[in-house]
Amino acid sequence: MNSEVLTRRWNLFWAAAAAAAVAVVSVLAITAAIGKPLTLDETDITIRAHYILIKGAQTFLDGTHYIAHPPMIEYVVALIFRLFGEHDYLLRIFGLFISAAVAILVALLVRQILADAPRAARRAAIGVALLLYMSNPLLLQH
C-alpha cells in the first residue's frame, strides 16, 4: 500500500473516531436528561409548539402573538409532535439530532479553515473544537 492510501485510511479512522465520540457523549447526555423535567426553554418551546398544533400559528389561546424568538424551532417541534405525538422525550431527541448536526458542521468548518495546515494539526484542532463544543454547559443542560 502506498502512503497516500494509508494516510486516507488514517484520516477516515480519526474522523470516524471523532464522530463516534461525539455521538456517544451526545447520547449519554440526552439519555441522562430524558428522565429529568424540562428546562424553562424546553417548556416554552413545547407550549408554543402545542399552540401551533391547536391554532395553526404561533399564537396563544387568547389570540395574542408571541414574538420573542424566531419561530422555526417551534414549527419544527410542532411538526414532530403532529407526526409522533406530544411527548417530552421527542424534544430531547430532536436536540440530540441538532447537536450531532452542529458537531459535524464544526468539524467541517475547522477542516476548511485549516485546509493548508498539516494533517496532524488539523486533526488535533478538530478534536479540540469538538471537545469544546461537547463540553458547553448549555449543550449538556438540554
C-alpha positions in Angstrom: 0.0 0.0 0.0 1.3 3.4 -0.8 1.5 6.1 1.9 -1.3 8.2 0.3 -3.9 5.3 0.7 -2.7 4.7 4.2 -3.0 8.4 5.1 -6.5 8.5 3.8 -7.4 5.4 5.8 -6.0 7.0 9.0 -7.9 10.2 8.2 -11.1 8.3 7.8 -10.4 6.4 11.0 -9.8 9.6 13.0 -12.9 11.2 11.5 -15.0 8.2 12.4 -13.5 8.0 15.9 -14.3 11.7 16.5 -17.8 11.3 15.1 -18.3 8.2 17.3 -17.0 10.1 20.4 -19.4 13.0 19.7 -22.3 10.6 19.2 -21.6 8.7 22.4 -21.3 11.9 24.5 -24.5 13.2 23.0 -26.4 10.0 23.6 -25.2 9.8 27.2 -26.1 13.5 27.8 -29.5 13.1 26.3 -30.2 9.8 28.0 -29.3 11.3 31.3 -31.6 14.3 30.6 -34.6 12.3 29.3 -36.0 11.5 32.7 -35.5 15.0 34.1 -38.1 17.7 34.0 -38.0 20.0 31.0 -36.0 23.2 31.4 -37.6 26.6 31.1 -36.6 26.9 27.4 -37.8 23.4 26.6 -41.1 24.1 28.3 -41.6 27.3 26.5 -40.9 25.7 23.1 -43.2 22.8 23.9 -46.1 25.1 24.9 -45.7 27.3 21.8 -45.5 24.1 19.6 -48.7 22.9 21.2 -50.4 26.2 20.4 -49.2 25.9 16.8 -50.9 22.5 16.6 -54.1 23.9 18.0 -54.3 27.2 16.2 -52.1 26.6 13.2 -50.0 29.6 14.0 -47.8 30.8 16.8 -50.5 32.4 19.0 -51.7 31.9 22.5 -55.2 30.7 23.2 -56.3 34.3 23.8 -55.2 35.2 20.3 -52.1 37.2 21.2 -49.0 36.6 19.2 -45.7 35.5 20.7 -42.7 37.1 19.0 -39.7 36.7 21.3 -37.6 34.3 19.2 -37.6 33.3 15.6 -40.4 30.7 15.3 -38.7 28.0 13.2 -37.9 25.6 16.1 -41.5 25.8 17.4 -42.8 24.9 13.9 -40.4 22.0 13.6 -41.3 20.7 17.0 -45.0 21.1 16.2 -44.4 19.0 13.1 -42.6 16.4 15.1 -45.5 16.4 17.6 -48.0 16.0 14.8 -46.1 13.1 13.3 -45.2 11.2 16.6 -47.5 12.6 19.3 -46.8 15.2 22.0 -44.1 13.6 24.2 -41.4 15.4 26.1 -38.7 12.9 25.1 -39.2 13.8 21.4 -38.0 17.3 22.2 -34.8 15.9 23.7 -34.2 13.5 20.8 -34.7 16.4 18.4 -32.0 18.2 20.4 -29.7 15.2 20.0 -30.0 15.3 16.2 -29.4 19.1 16.1 -26.4 18.7 18.4 -24.9 16.0 16.2 -25.5 18.1 13.1 -23.8 21.1 14.6 -20.8 18.9 15.7 -20.4 17.7 12.1 -20.6 21.3 10.9 -18.0 22.4 13.5 -15.6 19.6 12.3 -16.1 20.6 8.6 -15.6 24.3 9.4 -12.4 23.7 11.3 -11.2 21.4 8.5 -12.0 24.1 5.9 -10.3 26.8 7.9 -7.2 24.7 8.4 -7.1 23.3 4.9 -3.4 24.3 4.4 -2.3 23.1 7.9 -0.6 19.7 8.3 -3.0 16.8 8.8 -1.9 16.1 12.4 -2.5 19.8 13.4 -5.9 19.8 11.5 -7.0 16.6 13.3 -5.9 18.0 16.7 -7.8 21.2 16.0 -10.9 19.3 15.0 -10.7 17.2 18.2 -10.2 20.3 20.4 -13.1 22.1 18.7 -15.4 19.1 19.2 -14.4 18.7 22.8 -15.1 22.4 23.4 -18.4 22.1 21.7 -19.4 19.0 23.5 -18.4 20.4 26.9 -20.6 23.5 26.5 -22.8 23.6 29.7 -25.8 24.8 27.7 -25.5 21.9 25.3 -25.2 19.4 28.2 -28.1 21.0 30.1 -30.6 20.1 27.3 
